[in-house]
Amino acid sequence: MEYRTLGRSGLKISTITMGTMTFGGVGWAKMVGDLGVKEAAHLVDICIDAGVNILDTANAYSQGVCEEIIGEVLDGPRRKNMLIATKARFAMGDGPNDSGLSRHHLISACEASLKRLKTDVIDLYQVHEWDGLTPLEETMEALDTLVRQGKVRYIGCSNFSGWHIMKALGVSEREHYQRFVSQQIHYTLESRDAENELLPISIDQGLGVLVWSPIAGGLLSGKHRRNQKAPEGTRQFSGWTEPPIRDEERLWSIIDTLVEIADGRGASAAQVALAWTIGRKGITSVIAGGRTEEQFRDNLAAADLKLSDEERSKLDAVSQPWLQYPYWHQRNTASDRLTEADLSLLGPYLET
């Protein structure tokens, strides 16, 4: 297992993060998984044995039950081997202040997560989604308070746009608050939108990147094939809609290429998809989960799979999106004065 530094911090995390959304099975999360304490403990042990040193959860997963299960599992010697990353933003009650990124909600949500997780400190506390109604000054001050109180060690964001992140970093610099060390994003062969702004920002501003749903909710696992109904038991069979599929033909072409490379390497399509993402510039770790031991072991094997330049080129070509404005204009007229962050997006297009 490889370990990478998380942004501008001194914290090192494994290139695979353990995903835990399958723990609990309450409410909407039931279609993802409904594992209990015993099953979760077994999977945590498998991940620790493989060198994984961080797991990711959120208070919204199974309405807090997921965090409770993790609290039971890590209440003992496992805790020293596993960092905890959790998130807050979504509604945890019916009251007017039971959601969002206000100081009131963030601090109360953090204290509730600490109790459920049975820990004194959260290693990485992430705001789960943008809140346009709360001033960023209030949000960043609340997060800074949690760090200074010793309840949180590092802070990050998730599902922010580029300008949201830059505004938050600007507030932190101006007010001398703790700054985000990472962002958690969706980024896969099927959905490369993050290359436009989020990955260049991470490279330029020194943010770590954790990738959620790195095999696109199972779409890139190899189970889904052209002209076949979604297999029973998968998220798509149950009506899961993340990520949205905007170009079905492109998706099948990506899957065809994944399967071709996987078959040639004696690997699974999921392993190839994960290895591609782990090897992309700016990526720190991919969050890989599952319902079964077989799925976890298969995902963990991706940590040791190194794709060749030819294999990467095939995957890059079949999944490469069209350049959006202003990037096609920058490719045409600004190629003489580009930074490393610019080239993370424009470099491949300049070559072609």
Residue pairs with C-beta under 8 A, 6 or more apart in sequence:
1 14
1 15
1 16
1 50
1 51
1 52
1 303
2 14
2 15
2 303
3 12
3 13
3 14
3 15
3 53
4 12
4 13
4 15
4 208
4 284
4 285
5 11
5 12
5 208
5 284
6 12
6 13
6 124
6 154
6 181
6 182
6 208
6 284
7 180
7 181
7 182
7 202
7 206
7 207
7 208
7 284
8 179
8 181
8 206
8 207
9 154
9 181
9 208
11 83
11 123
11 124
11 153
11 154
11 181
12 53
13 53
13 54
13 83
13 208
13 284
13 285
14 51
14 52
14 53
14 54
14 285
14 303
15 278
15 284
15 285
15 286
15 303
16 47
16 50
16 52
16 274
16 278
16 285
16 286
16 288
16 299
16 300
16 302
16 303
17 52
17 54
17 55
17 56
17 85
17 210
17 285
17 286
17 287
17 288
18 43
18 44
18 47
18 52
18 54
18 55
18 56
18 82
18 287
18 288
18 289
19 55
19 56
19 212
19 287
19 288
19 289
19 290
20 40
20 55
20 56
20 57
20 61
20 66
20 69
20 70
20 289
21 29
21 32
21 33
21 57
21 58
21 61
21 66
21 289
22 32
22 33
22 34
22 35
22 289
22 290
22 291
23 33
23 35
23 36
23 40
23 57
23 61
23 62
23 65
23 66
23 69
23 70
24 33
24 34
24 35
24 61
24 62
24 63
24 65
24 66
24 68
24 69
25 32
25 33
25 34
25 35
25 62
25 65
26 62
26 63
26 65
27 62
27 63
29 61
29 62
29 66
31 235
31 238
31 239
31 240
32 235
32 240
33 289
33 290
33 291
35 43
35 69
35 291
36 69
37 69
37 72
37 73
40 69
40 70
40 73
41 72
41 73
41 78
42 293
43 290
43 293
43 296
44 55
44 73
44 74
44 78
44 82
45 78
46 293
46 296
46 297
46 300
47 55
47 82
47 296
47 300
48 78
48 81
48 82
50 300
50 303
51 303
52 82
52 300
53 81
53 82
53 83
54 82
54 83
54 84
54 85
54 123
54 124
54 285
55 70
55 82
55 83
55 84
55 85
56 85
56 86
56 87
56 184
56 210
56 212
56 287
57 66
57 67
57 70
57 84
57 85
57 86
57 87
58 66
58 67
58 86
58 87
58 88
58 90
58 128
59 67
59 86
59 87
59 88
59 90
59 92
59 109
59 112
59 113
59 116
60 87
60 88
60 89
60 90
60 91
60 92
60 128
61 67
63 92
64 92
64 112
64 116
67 86
67 113
67 116
67 117
68 116
70 84
70 116
70 117
71 116
71 117
71 118
71 119
72 118
74 82
74 84
74 117
74 118
74 119
75 118
79 119
83 123
83 124
84 117
84 119
84 122
84 123
84 124
85 122
85 123
85 124
85 125
85 126
85 156
85 210
86 113
86 117
86 122
86 124
86 125
86 126
87 125
87 126
87 127
87 128
87 158
87 184
88 105
88 106
88 109
88 110
88 113
88 125
88 126
88 127
88 128
89 99
89 100
89 101
89 127
89 128
89 129
89 131
90 99
90 128
90 129
91 98
91 99
92 98
92 99
92 109
92 112
97 104
97 105
98 105
99 105
100 131
100 133
100 134
101 127
101 131
101 134
101 138
101 139
101 142
102 131
102 134
102 138
102 139
102 142
103 138
103 139
103 141
103 142
103 145
106 127
106 139
106 142
106 143
106 146
107 142
107 145
107 146
110 122
110 125
110 146
110 151
110 152
111 151
113 122
114 120
114 121
114 122
114 151
120 150
120 151
121 150
121 151
121 152
121 153
122 151
122 152
122 153
123 153
123 154
124 153
124 154
124 155
124 156
124 181
124 182
125 143
125 146
125 152
125 154
125 155
125 156
126 155
126 156
126 157
126 158
126 182
126 184
127 139
127 143
127 155
127 156
127 157
127 158
127 160
128 158
128 159
129 158
129 159
130 159
130 160
130 161
130 164
131 139
136 167
136 168
136 171
137 171
137 175
139 168
140 168
140 171
140 172
140 175
140 177
140 178
141 175
141 177
143 152
143 155
143 177
143 178
144 172
144 177
144 178
146 152
146 155
147 153
147 154
147 155
147 178
148 178
154 181
154 182
155 178
155 179
155 180
155 181
156 180
156 181
156 182
156 183
156 184
156 207
156 208
156 210
157 164
157 165
157 168
157 180
157 182
157 183
157 184
158 183
158 184
158 185
158 212
159 184
159 185
159 186
160 168
160 183
161 197
162 196
162 197
162 198
162 201
165 180
165 183
165 198
165 201
165 205
165 207
166 201
166 205
168 179
168 180
169 179
169 180
169 205
171 177
172 178
172 179
172 180
173 179
180 207
181 207
181 208
182 207
182 208
182 209
182 210
182 284
183 198
183 202
183 207
183 208
183 209
183 210
184 209
184 210
184 211
184 212
184 287
185 194
185 198
185 209
185 210
185 211
185 212
186 194
186 211
186 212
186 213
186 242
186 243
187 193
187 194
187 195
187 198
187 199
187 209
187 211
187 214
187 277
187 280
187 283
188 211
188 213
188 214
188 215
188 216
188 220
188 243
188 273
188 277
189 216
189 220
189 254
189 258
189 273
189 276
189 277
189 315
189 318
189 319
190 216
190 219
190 220
190 243
190 245
190 250
190 251
190 254
190 319
191 216
191 243
192 319
192 320
192 321
193 321
195 321
195 344
195 345
196 324
196 327
196 345
198 209
199 209
199 280
199 281
199 282
199 344
199 345
200 341
200 342
200 344
200 345
201 207
201 341
202 208
202 209
202 282
203 281
203 282
203 340
203 341
203 344
204 339
204 340
204 341
208 284
208 285
209 282
209 283
209 284
209 285
210 284
210 285
210 286
210 287
211 277
211 283
211 285
211 286
211 287
212 287
213 242
213 243
213 287
214 273
214 274
214 277
214 286
214 287
214 288
215 221
215 270
215 273
215 274
215 288
215 299
216 243
216 273
217 235
217 236
217 240
217 242
217 243
218 224
218 234
218 235
218 236
219 236
219 243
219 245
219 251
219 255
220 254
220 255
220 258
220 269
220 270
220 273
221 268
221 269
221 270
221 273
222 255
222 258
222 259
222 262
222 268
222 269
222 270
223 231
223 234
224 230
224 231
224 234
224 236
224 255
225 252
225 255
225 259
226 252
226 255
226 256
229 237
230 236
230 237
231 237
245 251
250 318
250 319
253 318
254 315
254 318
254 319
255 269
257 314
257 315
257 318
258 269
258 272
258 273
258 315
259 269
261 267
261 272
261 307
261 311
261 314
261 315
262 268
262 269
262 271
262 272
265 272
265 305
265 311
267 301
267 305
268 298
268 301
270 298
270 299
270 302
271 298
271 299
271 301
271 302
271 305
272 302
272 305
272 307
272 311
272 315
274 286
274 288
274 299
274 302
274 305
275 302
275 305
275 306
275 307
276 307
276 312
276 315
277 283
277 286
278 285
278 286
278 302
278 303
279 306
279 307
279 312
281 344
282 344
286 302
288 296
288 299
288 300
288 302
289 295
289 296
289 299
290 296
290 298
290 299
307 315
316 348
320 348
323 331
323 346
323 349
327 345
327 346
327 349
328 349
330 338
330 342
330 346
331 346
331 349
331 350
334 342
335 346
335 350
338 346
343 350
